[in-house]
Amino acid sequence: MMRYMLVLTFAFLLQTGAAAAQTCAAITTDFDFGSVSLRAGAVNQTSGNVKVTCNGGLVGLVGVCLTYGGGSANDGGTPPRRYMVGPSGALLEYQLRQTSGGAALSQLFVEVVMFLGSGSATVPIFADILSPSVQLPTGPYNASYSSGGANGVKLRVGVLACNLLGQELAAGGFSVRGVAASSCNVSTTALDFGNVPAQLVQAVDKTATVTVSCTGGTPYRVSLGLGQGPGVSNPAARKMKNLLATLTYGLFQDLARSQPWGDTLATNVAGTGAGSAQVYTIYGRIFGNQIPTIGTYTDSVVVTIAY
């Protein structure tokens, strides 16, 4: 008996050709600061992201470079100083950053992993407001970025780094916004009575100042606490301490020392913000007919501004 074996050979043909053109799109989220405090030292931050989506090509990496201009209001620098525009054309400076606290964002390189013809990557972007000032008016502030253009968002595909040429495509625009809220700053000088006689027959008068800066039109009230002296309930009869000894003094709103300055509605000082510094004098008095123990007398008074 003869056996025959049929050997079949299959040939696989892998056709190769030019890869399909890769197309990418980028969508950057809006940045909303919400309520913005304009007082000195206030921290106003927010964050968003950009999502890059690519199509074309089976497997691999696609390099994408995003260029962010200065937006609708900027100083034209590199990187630009960016501004939101508010009431009466007021400018509120902000900055976009690739990392929180990092350098200003001008270009962003993104690698997109492609699988079966598509891929996407999402990169965070941070924003913070710079140099807030109560001199700025309250109200809404806005900036916008167009798709393309010198001050908008541009996208290049097929690059290994942002300094290389690539195919330029459209990139979506976005907006930046916030609402400046009523804000105040307050500062004080020390009230130093200096050297006083060992036997106080006459009163000793000195002054200090409270400086208030509030956004225009903001109503406020300035209160002075009763200090750290024992059992104090009257702003005209506070107590400085030197160990167990005390020295009675008062803080007043007027030169005649007739209107005490305290922390109740009847004794605090009211005002309305002007967008600039407003200075108030604190009139202090150590009362006469006291015999203080020799030493240094101190007290700590909390200044509070409500607005």
HELIX and SHEET records of a PDB file:
HELIX    1   1 PRO A   87  GLY A   89  5                                   3    
SHEET    1   A 5 THR A  23  THR A  28  0                                        
SHEET    2   A 5 GLN A  45  ASN A  55 -1                                        
SHEET    3   A 5 SER A 118  ILE A 129 -1                                        
SHEET    4   A 5 LEU A  91  ARG A  97 -1                                        
SHEET    5   A 5 ARG A  82  VAL A  85 -1                                        
SHEET    1   B 3 PHE A  31  VAL A  36  0                                        
SHEET    2   B 3 PHE A 174  ALA A 180  1                                        
SHEET    3   B 3 GLY A 139  TYR A 145 -1                                        
SHEET    1   C 4 GLN A 107  PHE A 115  0                                        
SHEET    2   C 4 VAL A  59  TYR A  68 -1                                        
SHEET    3   C 4 VAL A 153  VAL A 157 -1                                        
SHEET    4   C 4 GLN A 167  ALA A 170 -1                                        
SHEET    1   D 5 CYS A 184  THR A 188  0                                        
SHEET    2   D 5 VAL A 204  CYS A 214 -1                                        
SHEET    3   D 5 ALA A 277  ILE A 286 -1                                        
SHEET    4   D 5 ALA A 245  PHE A 252 -1                                        
SHEET    5   D 5 ARG A 238  ASN A 242 -1                                        
SHEET    1   E 3 VAL A 269  THR A 272  0                                        
SHEET    2   E 3 PRO A 219  LEU A 224 -1                                        
SHEET    3   E 3 VAL A 303  ALA A 306 -1                                        
END                                                                             
